[in-house]
Amino acid sequence: MGRSPDALTVDGLEPIGWSLVVLGAIIVVVGLVLVFGDRIPVLGHLPGDIVLKGDNLTVFIPLGTMFVVSVVVSLVLAFLNRR
């Protein structure tokens, strides 16, 4: 009635393994950007980034930076998806 002991094989876990590798790489890249982000002069100062300054409030909307990051991540994922 239950599963046979050999129903789950290593071959069936390969996609999960690759997903964990990609997720780990993304976490490493995000961590590096958080640590070294202030040393990247272009990050946050692209055309399209909006800064609204008031007396007691500053609002920063990084539209240009978000666009560039989105394109780079899409290209990397498309490259990794090609097998």
Order of alpha helices (4+ residues) and beta strands (2+ residues): alpha-beta-beta-alpha
